[in-house]
Amino acid sequence: MGEFGEWWRSFLRIPWLRTVLSIVCLLAVMYVSGLVHVWSDYRSSKYPKGFQIRDLGWELLPFIQFVQIANVWLGFAVVATWSMLLAYYVMLPHRLAHILRRVMWLLAGLFALRALCILVTTEPLPPRAGGDGGLYTPSNAGLGALLIMFGARSSGSDLIFSGHTVVFVVHGCLWWTYLFGERHYGIPDWVRFLYAVAASAFCAIGPLFMVAVRWHQTVDVVLGATLSLCAYYIYHGMVRDHRHWASLLAWLDATPRELLQAPPKSMKVIGTQIV
């Protein structure tokens, strides 16, 4: 048992282990979410069509026929955010992996919650641009889940709550936490502030496109934004104060140096000084 304990503690201290684990966890959650979409599609096909909930966003925003505008906007937001993070932290790869790990855990948790919401809720399908995205049946559930997971196809029942909004909000917050909130030598504060404002405005426009193309109702976007903001700041508050989830969060959020300096028989104090 002693040798196994030493091996286990050494295994937990592998620097890249947490990053790989976070990515695998997000991919697993996304695949399960795809399976939930397939089931929801199958269930939605059995409900009568025609009834629609009155939506203020649909009344105020024009109906945009170019359905891919939200995906294109999201792609720009993600690429711009991570390009800037890479440029800022190119000399600090461990810090960059640290940020990536936090984002992966956040998205995994939010998409797991989203899958649960979709599983227990069936909304009437809105009159979407581009049609219903293609309904799947249990016979092709595995393939349908993979196609939905990688964005090759859209679910016909993707409603509560908006996954696009989750990604937009999380990446908008990254600008304030890491690109403006942390000091980067050689870049004036006012420049970083303008970057953060512009990026946040860009990310805030994205969810409006989800409403404009009628792929989501306004409540889906509002709920997704609210949950994402709460989860983002609660999670970052927790990783800065490990008193309540010391053992798990300290290990997940520790830097390589803290892993190597950890006491041999305890992981609880790792990372308690991270800010």
C-alpha positions in Angstrom: 0.0 0.0 0.0 2.9 2.3 0.8 4.5 1.8 -2.7 1.1 2.3 -4.4 0.5 5.5 -2.3 3.9 6.9 -3.4 3.1 6.0 -7.0 -0.3 7.5 -6.8 1.0 10.8 -5.4 3.7 10.9 -8.1 1.0 10.2 -10.7 -1.1 13.1 -9.4 1.9 15.5 -9.7 2.3 15.0 -13.4 2.1 18.6 -14.7 0.1 17.9 -17.9 -2.3 15.4 -16.3 -4.9 17.9 -15.2 -4.9 19.6 -18.6 -5.5 16.4 -20.5 -8.1 15.3 -18.0 -10.0 18.6 -18.4 -10.0 18.2 -22.2 -11.1 14.6 -22.1 -13.9 15.5 -19.6 -15.2 18.2 -21.9 -15.2 15.9 -24.9 -17.0 13.3 -22.9 -19.6 15.8 -21.8 -20.1 17.1 -25.3 -20.7 13.5 -26.6 -23.2 12.8 -23.9 -24.8 16.1 -24.7 -25.0 15.0 -28.3 -26.8 11.8 -27.3 -29.2 13.9 -25.2 -29.9 16.0 -28.3 -30.7 12.8 -30.3 -33.2 11.7 -27.7 -34.7 15.2 -27.5 -35.0 15.2 -31.3 -36.8 11.9 -31.2 -39.1 13.0 -28.5 -39.8 16.4 -30.1 -40.9 14.7 -33.4 -43.8 13.2 -31.5 -45.2 16.5 -30.3 -47.6 18.6 -32.4 -46.1 21.6 -34.2 -47.6 25.0 -34.6 -47.7 26.4 -31.1 -45.2 29.2 -30.4 -44.3 31.1 -27.3 -44.5 34.9 -27.7 -40.9 36.2 -27.7 -39.9 39.8 -27.4 -36.5 39.2 -29.1 -38.2 37.8 -32.2 -40.4 40.9 -32.3 -37.6 43.4 -31.9 -34.9 41.7 -34.0 -35.1 41.1 -37.8 -35.3 37.6 -39.1 -31.9 36.8 -40.5 -31.8 34.1 -43.1 -28.0 33.5 -43.0 -28.1 30.9 -40.3 -24.3 30.5 -40.1 -23.7 34.0 -39.0 -23.8 33.0 -35.4 -21.2 30.2 -36.0 -18.9 32.6 -37.9 -19.2 35.2 -35.2 -18.5 32.6 -32.5 -15.4 31.3 -34.5 -14.0 34.9 -34.6 -14.5 35.4 -30.9 -12.8 32.1 -29.9 -9.9 32.5 -32.3 -9.3 36.2 -31.3 -9.4 35.4 -27.6 -7.0 32.5 -27.7 -4.7 34.3 -30.2 -4.4 37.1 -27.7 -3.9 34.8 -24.8 -1.2 33.0 -26.7 0.5 36.3 -27.6 0.3 37.4 -24.0 1.5 34.2 -22.4 3.8 32.8 -25.1 6.7 32.9 -22.6 4.6 31.4 -19.8 3.3 28.1 -21.3 2.4 26.7 -17.8 0.2 29.8 -17.2 -1.5 29.3 -20.6 -2.2 25.6 -19.8 -3.5 26.8 -16.5 -6.1 29.1 -18.2 -7.0 26.4 -20.7 -7.6 24.0 -17.9 -10.0 26.4 -16.2 -11.9 27.0 -19.3 -12.3 23.3 -20.1 -13.7 22.6 -16.6 -16.0 25.5 -16.8 -17.4 24.5 -20.2 -17.7 20.9 -19.2 -19.8 21.8 -16.2 -22.0 24.3 -18.1 -22.6 21.9 -21.0 -23.4 19.1 -18.5 -26.1 21.4 -17.0 -27.3 22.3 -20.4 -27.7 18.6 -21.4 -29.8 18.1 -18.2 -32.0 21.1 -19.1 -32.5 19.8 -22.7 -33.3 16.3 -21.3 -36.1 17.5 -19.1 -37.6 20.2 -21.3 -39.3 20.1 -24.7 -40.1 23.4 -26.3 -42.0 23.9 -29.5 -39.5 24.4 -32.3 -39.3 27.9 -33.6 -39.5 28.8 -37.4 -35.8 28.6 -37.9 -33.6 29.9 -40.7 -32.2 26.9 -42.5 -34.9 24.5 -41.3 -34.9 22.2 -38.2 -31.3 21.1 -38.6 -32.2 17.4 -39.1 -33.9 15.2 -36.6 -32.1 12.0 -35.5 -33.6 8.8 -34.2 -32.2 6.2 -31.6 -31.1 4.0 -34.5 -28.4 6.5 -35.5 -27.8 8.0 -32.1 -24.0 7.4 -32.0 -23.4 9.1 -35.4 -25.9 11.9 -34.7 -24.1 12.6 -31.3 -20.7 12.9 -33.0 -22.0 15.1 -35.8 -23.7 17.4 -33.3 -20.6 17.3 -31.0 -18.3 18.6 -33.7 -20.8 21.0 -35.2 -21.2 19.1 -38.5 -25.0 19.1 -38.0 -27.4 21.0 -35.8 -30.0 19.5 -33.5 -33.6 20.1 -34.2 -34.4 20.5 -30.5 -31.4 22.7 -29.3 -33.3 25.2 -27.2 -32.9 25.6 -23.4 -30.3 26.9 -22.9 -28.1 28.4 -25.6 -24.7 26.7 -25.9 -23.4 29.4 -28.2 -24.2 31.9 -25.5 -22.2 29.9 -23.0 -19.1 30.0 -25.2 -19.6 33.7 -26.0 -19.9 34.7 -22.3 -17.0 32.6 -21.1 -14.6 34.0 -23.7 -15.8 37.5 -23.1 -15.0 37.1 -19.4 -11.5 35.8 -20.2 -10.6 39.2 -21.6 -11.4 40.9 -18.3 -9.9 38.3 -16.0 -6.6 37.5 -17.8 -6.0 40.1 -20.5 -7.1 43.2 -18.5 -7.0 41.9 -14.9 -3.4 40.7 -15.0 -0.6 43.1 -15.6 1.3 42.7 -18.9 4.5 44.7 -19.1 4.8 47.0 -22.1 1.0 47.3 -22.7 -0.6 50.4 -21.1 -3.7 49.8 -18.9 -5.9 51.9 -21.1 -5.0 49.8 -24.1 -5.9 46.6 -22.4 -9.1 48.2 -21.1 -10.1 49.1 -24.6 -9.3 45.6 -25.8 -11.5 44.1 -23.1 -14.4 46.5 -23.8 -14.2 45.8 -27.6 -14.0 42.1 -27.1 -16.9 42.0 -24.6 -19.1 44.0 -27.0 -18.2 41.7 -29.8 -19.1 38.6 -27.7 -22.3 40.3 -26.5 -23.5 40.7 -30.1 -23.2 37.0 -30.8 -26.1 35.8 -28.7 -28.3 38.3 -30.5 -27.7 36.5 -33.7 -28.9 33.3 -32.2 -32.3 35.0 -31.6 -32.3 36.8 -35.0 -31.9 33.5 -36.9 -34.6 32.0 -34.6 -32.4 29.2 -33.5 -33.1 30.2 -29.9 -35.7 32.1 -28.0 -34.7 35.1 -25.9 -35.2 33.2 -22.7 -32.6 30.6 -23.8 -30.0 33.3 -24.4 -30.7 35.2 -21.2 -30.6 32.0 -19.1 -27.4 30.8 -20.8 -25.7 34.2 -20.2 -26.8 34.4 -16.5 -25.7 30.8 -15.7 -22.4 31.3 -17.5 -21.6 34.5 -15.7 -22.5 33.0 -12.3 -20.5 29.8 -13.0 -17.5 31.7 -14.3 -17.1 34.1 -11.3 -18.1 31.5 -8.7 -15.5 29.0 -10.1 -12.8 31.7 -10.2 -13.7 32.7 -6.6 -13.4 29.0 -5.5 -10.0 28.4 -7.1 -8.7 31.5 -5.3 -10.0 30.3 -2.0 -9.6 26.5 -1.6 -11.0 26.2 1.9 -14.2 24.5 0.8 -12.9 22.2 -2.0 -9.3 22.1 -0.9 -8.3 18.6 -2.0 -9.9 18.6 -5.4 -9.6 22.2 -6.5 -6.1 22.6 -5.2 -4.9 19.6 -7.3 -6.9 20.7 -10.4 -5.6 24.3 -10.2 -2.0 23.8 -9.0 0.9 25.0 -11.0 3.8 22.5 -11.8 6.0 24.2 -9.1 3.3 23.7 -6.5 2.9 20.1 -7.5 6.7 19.5 -7.0 6.8 21.3 -3.7 3.7 19.6 -2.3 4.1 17.7 1.0 4.5 14.0 0.3 1.4 12.9 2.2 -1.0 15.7 1.6 -2.4 17.6 -1.5 -4.6 19.9 0.5 -2.3 22.9 0.7 -1.4 22.9 -3.0 -2.4 26.1 -4.8 -3.7 28.0 -1.8 -1.8 31.1 -2.9 -3.0 31.1 -6.5 -4.7 34.4 -7.5 
